[in-house]
Amino acid sequence: MAKQKLEKDYLYLAYKGKEYLWLGFTILSILISAFYLIKSDKEQALYFIALTFLAGLLYSFNRSRRKKMETRAKEKQDKLDIKP
């Protein structure tokens, strides 16, 4: 049973890491698009603004999946704790 819990922790860390990775991509693309807008290269900035929306969308998708996984794991744990 301890091995199963260990695997779940690695899976949780993988989802959490992927979530932070997409958040980092979102922040980085915001900074790069701001740089290109200041530099007056609007065509290049447009690509990074699109990347910002895509990275933000993937961040929110991964976050919702991780939250659902946490909720499911908590409900399953509560169900196991209730049984005598």
C-alpha positions in Angstrom: 0.0 0.0 0.0 2.9 2.4 0.7 4.2 1.8 -2.8 0.8 2.8 -4.3 0.8 6.0 -2.3 4.3 6.8 -3.5 3.2 6.4 -7.1 0.3 8.7 -6.5 2.7 11.3 -5.1 4.8 11.1 -8.2 1.8 11.5 -10.4 0.6 14.5 -8.4 4.1 16.1 -8.7 4.1 15.5 -12.4 0.7 17.2 -12.8 1.9 20.1 -10.5 5.2 20.4 -12.4 3.4 20.5 -15.8 1.0 23.1 -14.4 3.9 25.3 -13.3 5.7 24.8 -16.6 2.7 26.2 -18.5 2.4 29.1 -16.1 6.1 29.9 -16.7 5.5 29.8 -20.5 2.5 32.1 -20.1 4.6 34.7 -18.1 7.5 34.4 -20.4 5.4 35.0 -23.5 3.8 38.0 -21.8 7.2 39.5 -21.2 8.4 38.8 -24.7 5.3 40.2 -26.3 5.6 43.3 -24.2 9.3 43.6 -25.3 8.3 43.4 -29.0 5.5 45.9 -28.5 7.9 48.4 -27.0 10.3 47.7 -29.8 7.5 48.5 -32.2 7.6 45.1 -33.9 3.8 44.5 -33.8 3.9 41.5 -36.2 6.3 39.5 -33.9 4.3 40.6 -30.8 1.1 39.2 -32.3 2.6 35.7 -32.4 3.7 35.9 -28.8 0.2 37.3 -27.7 -1.3 34.2 -29.4 1.2 32.0 -27.6 0.2 33.7 -24.3 -3.5 32.8 -24.9 -2.5 29.2 -25.8 -0.2 28.8 -22.8 -2.9 30.3 -20.5 -5.5 27.9 -21.9 -3.2 24.9 -21.4 -2.3 26.1 -17.9 -6.0 26.4 -16.9 -6.8 23.0 -18.4 -3.9 21.3 -16.5 -4.9 23.1 -13.3 -8.5 21.9 -13.6 -7.4 18.3 -14.3 -5.1 18.4 -11.2 -7.9 19.8 -9.0 -10.3 17.1 -10.2 -7.6 14.5 -9.5 -7.1 15.9 -5.9 -10.9 15.9 -5.3 -11.3 12.3 -6.6 -8.4 11.1 -4.4 -9.8 12.9 -1.4 -13.2 11.4 -1.9 -11.7 7.9 -2.4 -9.7 8.3 0.8 -12.7 9.5 2.8 -14.7 6.5 1.5 -12.0 4.1 2.7 -11.8 5.9 6.1 -15.5 5.6 6.7 -15.6 1.8 6.2 -14.9 -0.1 9.5 
